[in-house]
Amino acid sequence: MFQMTMKKAAVIREYGILTVATLLLVIGVYVFKFPNNFSFGGVTGIAVVLSKITALSASAYTFIINMALLAVGFIFLGTSFGIKTVYVSVLTSVGLSAMEKFFPMTGPLTDQPVLELIFAIFLPALSAAILFNVGASGGGTDIVAMILRKYTPINIGTALFLVDLGITIAACFVFDVTTGLFSFTGLMAKSLVIDNVIESINRCKCFNVICNNPEPICNFIRDELKRSATVYRAEGAFTHTPRTVILTVMKRGQAVQLRNYVRQVEPTAFMMITNSSEIIGKGFRGFN
């Protein structure tokens, strides 16, 4: 019973994260990307270009394309591309349509296109990083990538980049050179922002503590920080004095506590603290 309750709580928390990430995507796209005609790739980039040459809005095209890609995904992938992807894709489409109805925009929010480009890049990139971190995606062209991965030997990253590049080039002709250059800037910056946000979300601190008295430090790590550690014996190269090395990994907030505690109980301890954005194991990621 307790395990079922814990699983239910974990599912609720996970879908809460998915919902918040999707709302960030919707706000970034609808408020900052659509009104400025920024067309740096993806379904929303295609929608911006198509809305300019037809009567339908960008939100309507996003809904149509996302639903079509979901149908294609079910045909070629079955249900293997994940309920999370379906949830995010549907919520994005519905969210954009709702924003169009309840918060209509006839032009950009401000008269500062560079400022709006920053938000148009950062909010969707933050959303994509959060979704990736919980094992989900935003649907859309990600579904195309999954199909390509399954049925062809094509380099998916290159293929998707070429599609995004084609959309951005089209923006130069459909709109104007200024809009096209803004879109090129967004295309170049998007992947960099996503990578940096993912690294920031996952960043942990790795400790190597060389000390004489490991017991109080290990007790603090185990009892106060609820982490574990690996302890092994070492010897000083010059004095040949026996020492103990404590290896442990923890989140940034916990790292501050451990650093301060070690300074307090053993001021002569030698600490090496490094950053890592990819920790796999119990208590972190990828542990079943």
C-alpha positions in Angstrom: 0.0 0.0 0.0 2.8 2.4 0.9 4.7 1.6 -2.3 1.6 2.2 -4.4 1.1 5.6 -2.7 4.7 6.5 -3.3 4.4 5.5 -7.0 1.3 7.5 -7.3 3.0 10.5 -5.7 6.0 10.1 -8.1 3.7 10.0 -11.1 1.8 13.1 -10.0 5.1 14.9 -9.4 6.4 13.9 -12.8 3.3 15.1 -14.7 3.3 18.3 -12.7 6.9 18.9 -13.9 5.8 18.0 -17.5 2.9 20.5 -17.2 5.0 23.4 -15.9 7.6 22.7 -18.6 4.9 22.7 -21.3 3.4 26.0 -20.0 6.9 27.6 -20.3 7.1 26.4 -23.9 3.6 27.7 -24.7 4.4 31.2 -23.2 7.7 31.4 -24.9 6.3 30.4 -28.3 2.9 32.3 -28.2 4.0 35.5 -26.5 7.5 36.0 -27.9 8.0 33.7 -31.0 4.7 34.0 -32.9 4.2 37.8 -32.8 7.8 38.5 -34.0 7.6 35.8 -36.7 10.8 34.1 -35.4 11.1 30.9 -37.4 14.0 29.0 -35.9 12.9 25.4 -36.6 10.5 22.9 -35.2 6.7 22.7 -35.7 6.2 26.2 -34.4 8.8 27.5 -36.9 6.9 25.8 -39.7 3.6 27.2 -38.3 5.0 30.8 -38.3 6.0 30.5 -42.0 2.7 28.9 -43.1 0.5 31.4 -41.2 2.1 34.2 -43.1 1.1 32.8 -46.5 -2.3 31.4 -45.6 -5.3 32.5 -43.6 -4.8 30.2 -40.6 -3.0 31.3 -37.4 0.3 29.9 -36.2 -1.5 28.3 -33.2 -3.9 26.5 -35.5 -1.1 25.2 -37.7 0.8 24.0 -34.6 -2.3 22.1 -33.5 -2.8 20.5 -37.0 0.8 19.5 -37.5 1.3 18.1 -34.0 -1.9 16.0 -34.3 -0.8 14.8 -37.7 2.7 13.8 -36.4 1.1 12.0 -33.4 -1.0 10.0 -35.8 2.1 9.2 -37.9 3.9 8.3 -34.7 1.3 5.8 -33.8 1.3 4.3 -37.3 5.1 3.9 -37.5 6.1 3.5 -33.9 3.0 2.1 -32.1 3.0 3.4 -28.6 6.7 3.1 -28.2 7.3 6.9 -28.4 5.8 7.3 -25.0 2.7 8.6 -23.3 4.8 11.6 -22.0 5.4 12.8 -25.5 1.7 12.4 -26.4 0.8 14.4 -23.2 3.2 17.2 -23.9 2.3 17.4 -27.6 -1.4 17.6 -26.9 -1.0 20.0 -24.0 1.2 22.3 -26.2 -1.4 22.4 -29.0 -4.3 22.9 -26.7 -2.4 25.6 -24.7 -1.5 27.6 -27.8 -5.1 27.5 -29.0 -6.3 28.6 -25.6 -3.8 31.4 -25.5 -5.0 32.6 -28.9 -8.6 32.6 -27.6 -8.1 34.2 -24.2 -5.0 36.3 -24.8 -5.1 37.5 -28.4 -2.0 39.3 -29.6 -2.0 41.6 -32.7 1.7 42.4 -32.5 4.9 42.0 -30.4 4.6 42.5 -26.7 7.3 45.2 -26.7 9.3 47.3 -29.2 12.5 45.5 -28.3 13.0 42.6 -30.7 16.3 41.5 -29.3 14.8 41.3 -25.8 11.9 39.3 -27.2 14.3 37.0 -29.1 16.1 36.2 -25.8 12.8 35.1 -24.2 11.8 33.2 -27.4 15.0 31.2 -27.2 15.3 30.8 -23.4 11.8 29.8 -22.4 11.4 26.9 -24.9 15.0 25.9 -24.4 14.4 25.7 -20.6 11.3 23.7 -21.3 13.1 21.3 -23.6 15.9 20.8 -21.0 13.3 20.0 -18.2 11.5 17.6 -20.5 14.7 15.9 -21.5 15.7 15.6 -17.8 12.5 13.6 -17.0 12.7 11.4 -20.1 10.1 13.2 -22.2 10.1 15.4 -25.3 8.0 18.1 -26.9 6.7 15.9 -29.7 6.6 17.5 -33.1 9.8 17.0 -35.0 11.1 14.7 -32.2 8.6 12.1 -33.5 10.1 12.5 -36.9 13.5 11.9 -35.4 12.3 8.7 -33.7 10.9 7.4 -37.0 14.2 8.2 -38.8 16.1 6.5 -36.0 14.0 3.3 -36.4 13.8 3.0 -40.2 16.9 4.7 -41.6 20.6 5.1 -41.1 20.4 8.9 -41.5 22.2 11.0 -39.0 19.2 12.4 -37.0 20.9 15.4 -35.6 22.1 16.5 -39.1 18.7 15.8 -40.7 16.8 17.8 -38.1 19.3 20.7 -38.3 18.9 20.8 -42.1 15.1 20.9 -41.7 15.4 23.7 -39.1 17.8 25.5 -41.4 15.4 25.2 -44.3 12.6 26.7 -42.3 14.8 29.6 -41.2 15.9 30.3 -44.8 12.3 30.3 -45.8 11.6 33.0 -43.2 14.0 35.3 -45.1 11.8 35.1 -48.2 8.4 35.0 -46.5 9.1 37.9 -44.1 12.3 40.0 -44.5 16.0 39.8 -44.0 15.8 41.2 -40.5 13.4 38.6 -39.3 15.5 35.9 -41.1 18.7 37.0 -39.3 16.9 37.0 -36.0 15.7 33.5 -36.8 19.2 32.4 -37.7 20.4 33.8 -34.4 17.7 31.8 -32.5 18.6 28.6 -34.4 22.3 28.9 -33.5 21.6 29.8 -29.8 18.8 27.3 -29.1 21.0 24.2 -28.8 23.6 26.0 -26.8 21.0 27.2 -24.3 19.5 23.7 -24.0 22.8 22.1 -23.4 23.8 24.6 -20.7 20.4 24.4 -18.9 20.6 20.6 -18.9 24.1 20.7 -17.4 22.9 23.3 -14.8 19.9 21.2 -13.8 22.0 18.0 -13.4 25.1 19.6 -11.9 26.4 17.9 -8.8 29.6 18.2 -6.7 32.1 15.4 -6.5 34.2 15.4 -3.3 37.6 13.8 -2.6 38.3 14.4 1.0 41.8 13.4 2.3 41.7 13.3 6.1 43.0 11.6 9.3 39.7 11.0 11.0 37.0 9.9 8.5 34.4 8.6 11.0 32.6 11.9 11.9 32.7 13.0 8.2 31.2 9.8 7.1 28.5 9.9 9.8 27.6 13.5 8.7 27.3 12.4 5.1 25.2 9.4 6.0 23.0 10.7 8.8 22.6 14.4 8.0 22.9 14.6 4.2 21.3 11.1 3.6 24.1 10.3 1.1 26.7 7.6 1.0 30.4 7.5 0.4 33.3 5.3 -0.6 36.2 5.1 1.8 39.7 3.9 0.9 43.1 4.0 2.5 46.0 6.0 1.1 49.5 7.1 1.9 51.2 10.5 1.7 53.9 10.5 -1.0 56.4 12.5 1.0 55.8 11.5 4.7 54.3 8.1 4.0 51.7 8.9 6.6 48.5 6.8 6.4 45.5 8.8 5.3 41.9 8.1 4.5 40.2 9.3 1.2 36.4 9.8 1.2 34.8 9.9 -2.2 31.2 11.1 -2.3 28.8 13.0 -4.7 25.9 15.3 -3.8 23.7 18.2 -4.9 25.1 21.7 -4.7 23.2 22.7 -1.6 24.4 19.7 0.3 28.0 20.3 -0.9 28.1 23.6 0.9 27.0 21.9 4.1 29.7 19.2 3.7 32.4 21.6 2.9 31.6 23.7 6.0 31.4 20.7 8.2 34.8 19.3 7.1 36.4 22.7 7.7 34.9 22.6 11.2 35.8 19.1 12.3 39.2 18.7 10.5 40.6 22.0 9.3 43.7 20.3 7.9 41.7 18.0 5.6 42.5 18.3 1.9 39.4 18.6 -0.3 39.1 18.4 -4.0 35.6 19.5 -5.2 34.7 19.2 -8.9 31.5 19.7 -10.9 29.8 16.9 -12.8 26.6 17.0 -14.8 26.3 13.3 -15.4 26.0 11.1 -12.3 24.5 7.7 -12.9 23.7 5.5 -9.9 21.5 5.1 -6.9 20.1 8.4 -5.7 20.9 10.1 -9.0 20.0 9.0 -12.5 19.7 5.8 -14.5 19.3 3.5 -11.5 16.5 0.8 -11.6 
